[in-house]
Amino acid sequence: MKAKNPKDSLTVLTDMVLPGETNALNNLFGGELLARMDRACSISAQRHSRRIVVTASVNHVTFNKAVPVGSVVTIESKVSCAFKTSMEIYVDVWIEDRETGERTKVNEGIYTFVAVDITGTPVKVPEIVPETPLEKERYMGAKRRKQLSLVVAGRMLPDDATELKALFGK
């Protein structure tokens, strides 16, 4: 299986926030944004694995700024790290100023997807080779998050968590 680069899985979804998708403050419902993020991440995971993919977890989401009705929202996702059968996908959410076109990052998230066959059995995915400084940073962060998750779940001994130990200089 040939390794891939994060850019191979880049997914960009652009849409407008309509009144029926907003809360009482005329801002996009958080759940609506999460669904859009999940769809973009799903496409990225599918592009990387070329398999059926399922959402395994939403590891992190931040809502840094409200997304008002009428906003043009762009969601960008790509695989940040690939493990045996799972992939971590990092997603950034931007809104565009109507007058200047300037983009502002309003949200980000980290999702995990698993590649499966037609019966739902997990299957191996290609390795990923990060290229840019940001891709390398997100790749290493994914390695640490994976080890932390395994340690917390009791599936890895803390002494075996090499990426975490390196973070703390041990």
C-alpha positions in Angstrom: 0.0 0.0 0.0 1.5 3.3 -1.1 1.9 6.1 1.4 0.0 9.3 0.7 0.4 13.0 1.6 -2.2 15.0 3.5 -2.9 17.1 0.4 -4.3 14.0 -1.3 -7.2 14.0 1.1 -7.9 17.8 1.1 -11.6 18.4 1.1 -13.1 21.9 0.9 -16.8 22.5 1.4 -18.3 26.0 1.0 -21.9 26.9 1.8 -24.1 29.7 3.0 -25.8 29.8 6.4 -29.6 30.0 5.9 -32.2 31.3 8.4 -33.6 27.8 9.1 -30.1 26.6 10.3 -29.8 29.2 13.0 -30.6 29.6 16.7 -32.5 32.4 18.4 -29.4 34.6 18.1 -29.4 34.1 14.3 -26.1 32.1 14.5 -25.5 28.7 13.0 -26.6 25.8 15.3 -23.5 24.1 16.7 -24.9 20.7 15.7 -25.4 21.9 12.1 -21.8 22.9 12.0 -20.7 19.6 13.5 -22.6 17.7 10.8 -20.9 19.7 8.1 -17.5 19.1 9.6 -18.3 15.4 9.9 -19.2 15.2 6.2 -16.0 17.0 5.1 -13.9 14.8 7.4 -15.6 11.7 6.0 -14.7 12.7 2.5 -11.1 13.2 3.5 -10.9 9.8 5.2 -12.5 8.2 2.2 -10.1 9.9 -0.2 -7.1 8.7 1.9 -8.3 5.1 2.4 -10.4 4.6 -0.8 -12.7 2.6 1.4 -16.0 2.9 3.3 -15.3 5.0 6.4 -17.2 5.4 9.7 -16.9 8.1 12.3 -15.1 6.6 15.4 -14.9 9.8 17.5 -15.0 13.5 17.6 -11.9 14.1 19.6 -11.9 17.9 19.9 -14.0 20.8 18.7 -13.7 24.5 19.5 -16.3 27.1 18.8 -14.2 30.3 18.8 -16.6 32.6 17.1 -20.3 32.6 16.2 -21.3 32.0 12.6 -24.1 34.5 11.7 -26.9 33.9 9.3 -25.9 34.8 5.7 -22.2 33.9 6.3 -20.3 32.1 3.7 -18.7 29.1 5.6 -15.7 27.2 4.2 -14.8 23.9 5.9 -11.3 22.5 5.1 -10.3 19.0 6.2 -7.4 16.6 5.5 -6.0 13.5 7.1 -3.4 14.5 9.7 -2.3 11.0 10.7 -3.0 7.4 9.6 -2.7 4.4 12.0 -3.4 0.8 11.3 -7.1 1.1 10.3 -8.0 4.5 11.6 -7.2 8.1 10.5 -7.2 11.3 12.4 -8.7 14.2 10.3 -8.1 17.8 11.3 -10.7 20.3 10.2 -10.7 24.1 10.1 -13.8 26.3 9.7 -13.6 29.8 8.1 -16.1 32.5 7.4 -15.7 35.1 4.7 -16.3 38.8 5.2 -18.9 39.8 2.7 -17.3 43.1 1.7 -13.6 42.4 1.9 -13.5 38.7 1.2 -11.1 38.3 4.2 -11.3 34.9 5.9 -11.5 34.4 9.6 -11.0 31.1 11.3 -14.0 30.5 13.6 -13.7 26.8 14.5 -11.5 23.7 14.4 -11.9 20.1 15.2 -10.3 16.7 15.2 -12.2 13.6 14.1 -11.2 10.0 14.0 -12.5 7.7 11.2 -12.0 3.9 10.7 -11.9 2.4 7.2 -14.1 -0.7 6.9 -15.0 -3.3 4.3 -18.6 -4.0 3.1 -19.2 -6.1 6.3 -18.0 -3.4 8.6 -14.7 -5.1 9.5 -11.8 -2.6 9.9 -9.2 -2.7 7.1 -5.7 -1.3 6.8 -5.1 2.2 5.5 -2.1 3.7 3.8 0.5 5.5 5.8 0.7 9.3 5.6 3.8 11.5 5.0 3.3 15.1 6.1 5.1 17.7 4.1 4.4 21.2 5.4 5.4 22.5 8.9 1.7 22.6 9.9 1.1 19.0 8.6 4.1 17.8 10.5 2.9 19.6 13.7 -0.6 18.0 13.4 1.0 14.6 12.6 3.0 14.6 15.8 0.1 15.9 17.8 -2.0 13.0 16.5 0.7 10.5 17.6 0.6 11.9 21.1 -3.2 12.0 21.2 -3.4 8.4 20.1 -0.9 7.3 22.8 -2.7 9.3 25.5 -6.0 7.7 24.5 -4.4 4.2 24.7 -2.8 4.9 28.1 -6.1 6.3 29.5 -8.0 3.3 28.2 -5.5 0.9 29.8 -4.4 -0.5 26.5 -0.8 0.9 26.7 1.5 1.2 29.6 2.7 4.8 30.3 6.3 3.7 29.9 5.6 2.5 26.4 4.1 5.9 25.3 7.3 7.1 23.6 5.8 10.2 21.9 4.3 11.4 25.2 7.6 10.8 27.1 9.5 12.7 24.4 7.1 15.6 24.9 8.0 15.8 28.5 11.7 15.1 28.0 11.8 11.7 29.6 
